[in-house]
Amino acid sequence: MQTYIPYQLRVKLKQIDPILDKHWQQQLQSILSATPQTLHQKIEDQYLKAKNISWNYLTQTFEFKGHTSLKNLQLDTKNSELLQLADRINSTFSYLQGYQSDFQVADYLETIVREINQIDLDNQKDIQAQQLIKQSFLYDAALIIRDLDFTVSENHRHLDIEQVRTFIFEVFMKSEVLGSWFAHILPSEYAEQELAIFQDYFIQQQRIRDFEIVKTFQYYFVLSSSYDSSASTYSIRRFLTEENFGKEDRFYISGLVLDPQQLDQADYFENFKQLMNRIIGIQRKMNSHIVELVESLHEYNQHRLIPSLKEILNIQSFSIDHLVKEHLEILEKDLSLNILEPFLKGLKNSVQHTDELEYCYLNILRLINEFLHQLEILSQQPMLQFNPHARLFKYRLIAYLKLLEKRRTQIFVIFHDEFHYQQQVRAVSAPTQEIRELLNAAIEQTREIQQQIRQLEREMQNTENSSFLKRLFKKAENHEFKINQLKQNLIEVRDHCYLRIIAMQKQASQESVYLEAKNLIPVIDSKLRHYAFANGENGVTRLPLLLQLPEDRDSFNMQSILMALNHEFLLSTKSWGMPQKA
């Protein structure tokens, strides 16, 4: 009997949103009808209640009990910037009600979301408050837009208001609310899709275009990936925009709507393919060495690495925790040697033009995403569900993808001289090296202070044990005051080190990522924060180093942090031998 909710089912449940989904009840019924009855109570407790969804036994339907509006939101934060922003946003809804065009709506939503996202926060409660503000704002705005009669700009794709509204709700807004849980159809899942267009057309198109497909109840949205890290793939303005080049037949787009109900109509598919050609793809012929390398890496991932990952479920022993850790380390070695290192070698030695760089970028993202997807599926197995090593391994994969995106212009570029390349290599290693030096210095300073404390304590003890006359004539010394002062110095050294690590991560924003702040991982443990730092040659050949810092400075142990960092550092610098692939 199945007692846990599989990853694929969790993803589907996460997508259900009574405010953003017009057909949410129908979708939920469909999901539950295909789910074992034994899981229904768990689904209700873990997912539906959190979404304010309940079953009405009288009407035999699911009901939504509403959301907390921004003006009624009770925020557990003292951050003045957040509180002031919430008040300012709340006063803008009247403007939204008066907007009449799609671009006005797009700019309103994206400007405010950008302002919310750009607030740089450290405190977990502040980060959670930030997410709540964004969610409440988007839901309040959605309720207005649901009835807003705005015009759709003239376009070659014949977009209508229903399609644009669906994109706003089920693509842009959902991607912001769900973060890393927002789902799109992976290329490896194309073969499983009901529509033949996936097998007959999209699989072939993936070889020359970088796009994602997002499924909603009524439509499929085909969206080209954004090459600008500041512009989201799910941007409304980007989706609406058609880039014209002076001639009627020369325009490019970033997204298309596929209506499955119209696929049987004459000429619909042909028109769709013509429009698909307007999504910019790879224009120049690919170097055969690069194509062969990328194909071999995908093949290795599918036929060697992922099967090896699945073997983790075959572990049978009393020391499962140790064996899982060992298996993941072997897996990481395999990933580095046979995928990441050959990939970087190809980037350095075989790439000849920018289209090949784009080809490499989109393919390594796909490959790691496929691997991560399989890990997510396995992570709900009891053996891995609460295993800290599996969880941190997953976090490092997530961070690797984010850091590839952040450092795209530092990695996927043709280096014309070794000096320029080595600059980037040094930039990757510098932050963690500085943190290690900081910790070593702070620990040494702590040892010196502790020695002084012990010396004073011995002197106090000797004084207490001496004779009355010696104590009478011995010059009085306020050792207790000095000891307390030194103990305060210990706290100051620790706190300074803690704050410097946080500051260093902020300074190295291109080479690191604060996972909770970027909504990349859920805040499972509010007592911990996770910082990931790019690792390996130019941040490519190794998974990131991961630092776990406690929220409470009193729990900050410099020795344990340094030991963990040194362990990760030794693993990352360890020579695992020559890769099996050329």
N, C-alpha and C positions, 0 to 999 in steps of 0.2 A: 504494500500500500504506500502510495506516494505521500510523504509528510512535509515536503518543502516545496516552495513555489519556484519553478525553474526560471532561469534568467530570461528566456524569451517571453515567458508569460509576465514576468515583472516589468519588462520593457513595455509590453502592450498595455498593462494596467497603468503605468506611469503616464502614458499618452492620453488617457481618458481625462477630459476636462469639461465639466458641465457649462462653463462660461464660454470657452473657446470652441467647443465642438457642438455643432448644430444637431448632430445625430448621436450624441453620446450615449443615450439610453439603448439605442439599437446596437451600437458597437459593444457596449458592456454586456448586453444579453448574448450577443454572438460569442464573446470571449468565454463567458461562464457556461454556455451550452456545450462548449468544446473542452471544458475543464472538469476533472473528477470532482464529484460532490464532496469528497473528503477535504478538499482545499477551500471550499466556499467560505467557511467560517473564518479561516485564516486570511483569506483575501479581504473579507469585510473588515476584520480587525486591523490589518496592517496597511490597507490601501484605501478602502472606501470611506472609512470613518475619518481618516485624515483629510479627505476631499469633501467632507460634509455630505456624503451620499449615504442614503439609507433606503431600505426596502419597505414599501408601504403594503402591508398585508391585505388591506381593504381593496385598494385599486390594483394590486398585483403589479406594481411598477416601481422602478427606482425613482427616488426623489432627491433633489438637491436643496439643501437648507440655506443656501446663500453663502456669501463670503463677507469678510470684514473689510469695509471700505477704508480708503486711506484716511479720511477724516476721523474715523472711529478706531483707528489702529492704535493699540497700546504697545509702545516700543520699550523694550528693556535695554535702553541705552542712554547714556548721558552725553553722547557726542553731539555737540552743538551744530556742527556742519550738517549732520544727518537730519536732526530735528528741524532746522531751518529750511532745509531742502524739501522735506515732506510738506511743510506749511506752504512753501512757494508753489510746489506742484499742485497742491490741492486747490489753489486759486486760479489754475489755468484751464480747468475743464470747460469753463464757459467759452473760451476761445475755440476749443475743439468742436463744440456744438455749432459754431458758426462757419466752420470750414466747408468749402464746396468742391474741392478737387482732391484727387488721389495723392498728388504730390504734397499738398498742404498737410494732409493727414500723415503721410509718411514722414515728413520733416518734423512735425510735432512729436510724434512717437519716438523717432530715433534720436532727436536732440535731447529729450528728457532722459531716455534710457542711457544715452552716452554720458550724460552728466551724473547719473546715479552710479554707473559702472566705474567712472574715472576717480571716484573718491577712494583714496588709498588708505586702507584700514589694517590694523594689526589685531585688535581685540576681537575675540570670537563672537561676543555678544553684539558688537558693532557690525560685524560681517553678517550675522543673522538678521539684524535689523535692516541692513542695507537690502538684503534679498526680499524681506517682507515688504519694504517700501516699494521696490520694483514690482513685485507681484501684485500688490494692491492697486498700484497705479495702472498697470496693464489691464487688470480686471475691470476697474472703474472705466477706463477708456474704452474697453471692448463693449461694455454695455451701452455706451453712447454711440459707438461706431456701428453697432448692430442695427440701429434705426436711422443712421445718418445717410441721407440721400446725396452722395457726392458723385461728381462726374469722373469718368475714366478718360484719361488723355488719349488722343488719337494714336493708334499704334497698328503695326503691321500684323500683330498676332491676334487681333480681334478679341482682346481681353475684355471681359464684361465685369460689372460691379460685383457679381457673385464670386467670380474667380479671384478678383483682387481682395475682396473681403476675406475669402477663405485663406488666401496667402497671408494676409495680415494676422489673422487669428491663429491658424494652424501651422504656420511656418515661423514667421517672425516672433510673434508673442510666445508661442510654445518653446521655441529655442531659447528664449531669454528666461522663461520660468523654469524649464527643466535642466538647462545647462548640459552637462555631459550625458544626461539621460535622454536627451532629444534623439529620436530615432530616424535614420534614413536606411534605405535598402542597400546592403553591402553588395559589391559586385559578385561575391561568392554565392549570394542568394538569388541572383538573377535566374539561374537554372530552375529554381523552385517556384518561381512566380507563375500564376495562372495565365496571365496574358502572354501570348506567343511573341509579342513585340520584344520582350526582354531577351528571349533566346535568339530570335531571328534578327534583331537589330541592335539593341543596346549593348550586348556583349562585344560586338564588333566595334561599336562606336567608342567604347571605353579605351580602345587601343590608341585612338587619335585625339580624344577629348577628355578633359578633366571635369567630370560633373558628378553630382549626387542626385539621387531620386528620392523625394519625400512623398510618402503615400498619405493621402487624407481620405475621408470617407467617399468623396465624390471624384477627386482628381488625383493625378500624379504630377508633382512639380519637378521638372528637370532643371537643375541649377548648376551653372558652371562655378567651379571653385574660385574664390577671390585670390588674386595674386597680390593684393594690397592687404597687409596684416591689419590695417586700421579699418578696413571695410569688411563687414561680415558677409559670408556667402548668403545669409538669409536676410540681407538688407532689403527693405521694401523699395526704397528709391532705386537701388541697383536693379532690382527685378523689373521695375516699371520703365527704366531708361532704355532707349534704343539709340545707339551711337550712329549718327549719320555722317557720311563722308562726301557730302555734296551732291550725290546722285540718288535718285529714288530707289534704285535697286542695290545701293551700297549701304548697308546698315548691319550693325552687330548687336546681339542681345546677350543677356546673362541668364535668362531663364525662359522656360516654356511650360505651358499647361498641356497635359495629356488628359483628354476626357475619354475614358474607356467606353462610355456609352456611344461615342461617335466613331469608334474604330471600324465599324462595319459599313459606315457610309462611304459612298464613292468619293475618291480623291482626298479623303481626310488624312489618311496615312501618308500619301504622297506630299501633301501640303506640310504635314508635320516634319517630314524628312527635309524638305526644302528649308524650313525654318531652323531645323537642327543645324544645318550648315552655317547658320548665322551665329552660332555659338563658336567663338574662336577656338580652334583646335591647333594641333601641331601642323605647321605649314610646310616645314622642310623635311627632307628625307632623313631618317634616323641612321646614325652610324650602326652598322651591323654588330659591332662589338658590344655597344650599349644595349641594343635590343636583345641580343643573346644573353648578356649578363642578367638583365632584368628578368627575362623569362626563366632563366635558371634559378634565380633567387626565389621567384614565386613558386616554382616547382619544388624547390627544397623546403620552403615553408609549408606547402600543402602535404608533401609526401614524407618528410622527415621530421621537421620541427613540431608541427601540430600533433602528429601521431605520438611523438615523444612526450609532448605535454599531456596527452590523454593517458599515458602509461602511469601517471602519478596516482590514478585511481586503483592501480593494481597493488599498491604498497600494502603489505600485510605484516604488521609487527607491533610490538608493544610500544616501541619508540617511534611512533608515527611522526611526531613533531620534528624530530631530528632528521628522519628520512625525507620528509617533505622539503625541509630546508636544503638538504643535500641534493635532492632531485632538481630543485629550482636553480641551484648554483650550476649544476651540470647543464641545465637548459640554457641558462644565461651565457655560459661559455660557448655553447653551440650556436646561439644566436649571434654572438659577437664574431666568432671565428668564421662562420659559414654564410653569414648574411651581411652584417654591418661592416666588417673589414673589407670584404670583396667589393661591397657597394662603394665605400670611400675610395678604394683603389681605382675603380672605374670612373668615379667622378674626377679624380685627379689626372688620370692618364688617358682616358678615352673620349671624354666629352669635348665636342668641337664647336658647338654653338648653343644659343640660349634655349632653343626648342628642346634640345636634348637635356638641358638642365631642368626644364619644366617637366619633361617626361620622367626624369629620375625622381624629382620631388613628389609628383603625384603617385608614382609607383611605390616608393618606400612608405608613404603614408598609408596606402591601401594595404600593403603587406603587414605593417605593424598593427593596423586596425583589425585585420583578419585574425591575427594571432591573439590580440587583446579580446576580440569577440569570443574566441574559443575559450580563453581563460575565464571570461565572465560566465560563460555557460557552465563550466566546471566548478566555479566558485560557490555554487549553491549546494554542491555535494557536501554532506555532513563533515567529511574529512577536511575540507578546505574552508568551509563557511566561516569558521571562527579562528582559522589559523593565521597568526600574525605575519608569518613569512610570505604566505600567498597574498595576503592583503597588501603588504609593502611592495612585493614584486609587481602587483597590478598598478599600484600608485606610480612606480618608476616607469612603467610602460606608458601610462597616461602622461606623465611629465615629459617623457621622450618626445611624444607627438607634439606637445605644446611647445617645447623648446625648438623642435625643427621648424615650427611655424614662426616662432619669435626670431630665430636666427637664420631665417631663409636666405637673406641677402648676404650673410657671412659664410654660408655653406654652399649654396647653389649658385656659384659664381665662378667664372673662369679666372683663375689667378695667373697673372702674367709674370710674376716673379716669386721666388721662394721667400723673400723677405716679407712680402705682403701676407703670404699664407701663414708664416710663422707668427706674425702679429696676432692673427685670429686664434692660432693654437695656444699662444700664451694667455690670451684674454680668457680662454675657457678654464685654464688651470689656476689662474690668479686668485679668484675669490675663495676657493676651498683651501688653497695654500695659505692665504692670509688668515682665514679662520683658524686653521691648525696652529699657525704661529701665535695668534691671539690667545688661544686656549693654553698653549704651552707656557706662554709668558705669564698668564693669569694663574696657572697652577703653580708655577715656580714662585710667584709672588705670595701665593697663599701658603706655600710650604715655609717660606721665610717668616711670615707673620705667625704661623703656628709654632715655629721654633721659639720665637720670642715669647709667646704665651706660655709655652712649657717651661722656659727658663724662669720666667717670673713666678710661675706656680711652684717651682722647686724652691726658689728663694723664700717664698711665703711659708712653705712647709718647713724649711730649715729654721726660719725665724721662730715659728711656733714651737719647734722642738728644742730650741736653745734655752739656756738657764735664764732665770729671772733677771740677774744682773746684766747679762749680755743683751737681753731684750731692752733693759732699761737704758743702757748706754748706747745701743745701736741707733744710728740715725734713722728716724722714722721715714719710711718710704710708702707712698700710696700705691702699692702694687695692684690692688683691686681695681682702682680707677684706670690704671694703665691697661690692665687685662681687658676690661670692658671696652676701652677705646680701641684696642687691637681687634677685638671681636667685631666691633662695628666696622673696622677697616676690612675685615674678611667679607662682610656683607656687601660693602661698597665695591670691592674687587669683583665679586660674583655678579652684582647687578650691572656694573659697567661692561663686563664681558658679555652678558646676556643682551644688553641693549646694542652693543657694537655688532654682534652677529646679525641682529635684525636690521641694523643700519647698512651693514655690508651687503645683505641680500637686496635691499632696495637700490643700493648703488650699482649692483651688478644685475640690473633688471633684464638685460639681454641674455645673460648667461644663467639665469635662475628663475624660479617661479614659486610663489607661495600658493600651494594647491587649494587650500580652503578659500582664500580670498578671491581666486579666479573661478570659484564654483566648479572646480574640476573633480572634486571628491566631496562626498557628504560629510557633514560634521558629526561623525559617529561618536567621537570622544572629545567633548568640549574642553578637556584638560590638556589636549595636545594640538600642536600645529605642525604642519609638514612643509619643509622647504626642500626643493629639488634643485640641484646644480648640474649644469651640463658637464659631461665627463667624456674621457677618451679623446682621441685625436680629433680636434676641431669639433668636439661635441657629437661625434657620429658613431665611433666604434664601440662605445660602451653605453650602457644605460646610465641615467643620471645618479649621482650620489644623493642620498636622501637623509636629511636631518630632521629628527623629531625633537621639537622644543616644547617644554611644558608651558602652559599659560601662566602658571604661578611661579614667580621667580624663586620662591623659597624651595621649590622642587627642582630647581636647575642644578644639575650635578655636572660640573665641568669635566671631571675625569671620565664619566660614562659617555658623555657626548664625544670627547676626544677619542676614546677607545672605539666607539662606533664609527667615527669618521676615519680613523686610521685603518680599521678593518676594511671599510669600503674602499679606501684609497689603495690599500695593498692589493685588493682584488682587482681594482681597475688598472693598476700598473703591472699586474702580473702578466708575464708572457706565457700565453697558452700554446705556444707553438705555431707552426705555419697552418693557415687555413687550408681546408680540403679543396676549396674552389679557387680557381685562378681569377 
